[in-house]
Amino acid sequence: MTGTATTARTAFVPPTRFAVPGRIDAGEAAAEWQTATLTEIRRETPRAATFRFAVPAWAGHLPGQHLMLRLTAADGYVAQRHYSIASAPDRSGHIELTLDHVEGGEVSGWFHTEARPGDQVQVRGPLSGFFAWPGDRPALLLGAGSGVVPLMSMVRHHRERRLSVPLRLLVSARGPRELIYADEYGTETTPVFTRTAPAGVPVGRMTAAHVAPLLAERPDGGWEAYVCGTNAFAEHASRLLVAAGQPVDRIRIERFG
C-alpha cells in the first residue's frame, strides 16, 4: 500500500497475515507432530496462566512465531488450536504458552481446569515467519491483553541475548490485575490501563500521546512495528502508528477474535 500519512489516516487498511496451517518456516521438522509433556503451570492473572512443556525434539523458533497444539479425548475427538509461543528461543528443549481462559473454550478450558504436570499433548511447529523478529532491527511492539504473548517472547529474547538494538513495548490491559507478565516488565515497557489503574496513572485507551514519542526516537534503520491483539485493537493501534509516521509496509499484525 502506498500513500502519505495524511491519506492513510482516512483510508488505511493495515496489512495482515493470519496464523494459518501450512505457514511453516523451520523445515521438515516443523511439519512433524511431537509429544509435549506439561512440566509447570504458572498463574499470570486471574484468567491467564503460563504452561511450560518439555519437547525434546523441538527444532527451535524465532520470537513471534506460533505452533499448532492438538488434544485428543478418550473417545477419539480431536481439537486443534494455534497458540503463540511465549518463551524466548533457547536450547533447553522447553517451550511456554500463555493461555487465556476463554469462556466456553474447549482447549483453554481443559488447560485451566483439568491439565496437570505430566499430561501430554501434541504440538507442531514453529509456524509463520511473517510476525517473527530475529533481533536484527529496532522493534516497536504494541499489544493488548493476551496479544502481548508473542511480543513477550521478543522482549525475553532481547534480554537474554543482551541485544543492543532498540526495543520498546506498549501493552494495554484493563487494569493491573489483568496485566499479563506484570512482574517482568522493565524500562522498555509502558503499560496502558483502560478500566482501572494505580493512583496517579491515567485511565483510557492507547492514544497518539503514547505512540508519537516512540516514533520520534528514530533509531538507525527505523522501527519495525509489531501489533498483536483483537481486531479492534489491531485497527486502532495501526492507525496510531501510521498517523505518527510509521511506514505502512513496516507494520506487522497478528489479530484474533
N, C-alpha and C positions, 0 to 999 in steps of 0.2 A: 504494500500500500504506500502511496506517495502523497505528498501534500504538506502544507505548512501546519504548524501547531494550531494556528487560528482556525483553519478549516477542519482540522481533526477534532476540535472541541465540539463541533456541531454534527459531524458525520463520521465519528470514529467507531470502527468495528474492530476490536483487537484481534490479532491472530491467535488462534487457539489450537493446541493439539490435545486431543483426549487420550487417556490411557486405554488403549485397545489391544486385544490379543494380537500377537504377531510382530509387535514392535520390539524385537529382541536385538540387543547390541553387544552381547558377550559371547558370541559364537555358539557352537552346538551345545555346550554345557548348559546354557541358559534355557534351552528347549526341553531339558530333561526334568521330570518331576523328581524331587528329592524329599527325603524324610527329614522333618524338622521337629526336634524334641524341645518342648517348653521347659525352660530351666528356672525362670524367675518371673514374678509379676510385681510391678511397682505401681502404686496408685499415684496419679498425677493430679487429678481434680476429682470432685465427686462423681463425674461421669466419664472420665478418661483414665486409662491405665496403659502402662507400657508392658509388653510381653517380649521377653528375651528367649531366643531359640538357639539351640546348638544345631548347626548344619555343617557337618564336617567337610562335605564336598562343595561348599559354596564357592563359586568362581570369582567372587568379588563384585563390587558395584561402584558406581560413581554417586556422589551426593546428589539427591534429587530423583534418582531412579526409584521404581516400584517393583513389586513382584505380584504374582498371582498365587493365592492361597486356596487350597482345596480341603474341604471337610467331607468325610463320608460317614453317614449314620449307620447304625447297626442293620437297618433294613435295606441298605444299599443306596439310599438317597444321597445325592452329591450336591454340594453348594460350593460355588467358586466366587471369590471376590478379589479385586485389585486393592492393594494397600501400599502406601508409600513407606519406604524404609527410613526409619528414624536414626539409626546408628551411622556413625562415620565409617568409611571403609577401613578395614583392618585385616589382619591375618589370623584372627582368633578362632575362626570357624563359627562365630556367633553373629546373629543379626537381631535387630529390635524393631518392633512395630508398636505404634501407639494408636489405640483404637478408642473412639467414642462409643458409648453405649447407646446405639440408635434404637429409638422406640420401635418395637416390632421387628428389629433386625435379627434374622436367624443366626448369622455368623457372629456378629458383635455381641448378640445376646448370649450365645454359648460361651464366648470368651469371658464375658463379665460375670456369668452366673455358674458356669459348670467347669471351666478349664482349671486344671491344677498342674503344677510342675510334674513332669513325667509324661504328660499327654503328648501325642504325636499328631502332626498334620502333614500335608504335602505342600511343597512350595515349588514354584518355577520362576526363574528369572536370573539376573535382573532384566527388566523391560523398560523400553523407551529411553532414547538418548536425548530427546528434544529438551527436556527440562533439567538435564544433568549439568552440574557445574564442577569441572575438574580442578578448579582452584587456580586457573591461569589468567583470570581477568577480574577487575573490580566487580563486586556483586552487591546489588541493591535489592534487598528481599522484603516483600510485603506479604503478610499472611494474616488470616483471621481464623479464630477457632482452631479446629484440627488441621486447617491449611498450613499451620506452622510446622507440621511434622517433617516434610521433605526439606524445608528451609533449615530446620534444626540439624539435620544431617550435614548441611553445608557449614553451619556455624561450628559444629563439633570438628569437622574436617579441618577447618581454618585454624582452630585452636590446637588440635593435636599435631598438625604438621608445622605449627608456628609460621604460617604463611604471612608474608609481609604485604600481599596485595590487599587493598582496602575491602572491607565488608561491612555493611550496615543492615540492620533488621528493624522494620516497623511491624509490630504484631498487635492485632486488635483482639480484645476479649470483652465479654460482658462485664466482668469485674475481676478483682484479684483472685477470687476462689476459682474462677474458670480459666485462669491463665495457665496453659499447659507449659511445663518446664520452668515454672516461675523461679525456682531456686538456681537455675543455671545461667540466667542472662547476665551479661556484663555490660561494659561501656558501649559495645557495638549495638545494643538493643534499646529501642524506645517503645514502651508499651502504651497502647491507646485503649481506654476503657469506655464502653458505650452505655453502660447502665449504672454501675457504682464504681467508685474509685477511692483511694486513700485520701485523707484530708489534704487539701491544697492542690490536688490533681484534678484538672478539668475532666468533665464527662461529656462524651459526644463521639460522633463518627470521625474517622480519619479524614483530615482536610488538607488543603494546599499548604497550610502552615506547618504540617508535619513533613510533607514531601519536598517542598521547594528548597529548604535549607540543605537537604542532602544532595539534590541535583546541583546546587550551587557550589558544592565541593569540587566538582570537575576533576576527578582523578585522571592520571595519564591513561589514555585509551578510552576514557568514558566508562559509564556504568553499563553492565549487563543486568537488566531488571528481571526479577523472578516474582510472579504473583501467584498465590495459591489460596483458594477459599471457595465460598459459594459463588453461584452465578452472579448474584447481586454485588458481592464484594469484588469479584474479579472485574466487572464492568466499571464499578466506581473507582477502584484503585488504578486501573489502567488509564482512565480519563484524567485522573490527577497527575499521573506521570507524564502523559502527553502534554497537558496544559503547562507543566513545569519545564518542558523542553526535552523530555526523553524521546529519542527516535523510536518510532513505532516498530521498526524491524529489530529493535533490541529490547523488546518486551516479550518474555516467555510466560505463558499462562497455563496453569492447571486449575480446573474448576470442578466442582461437584455439586450435587443437589439440583 
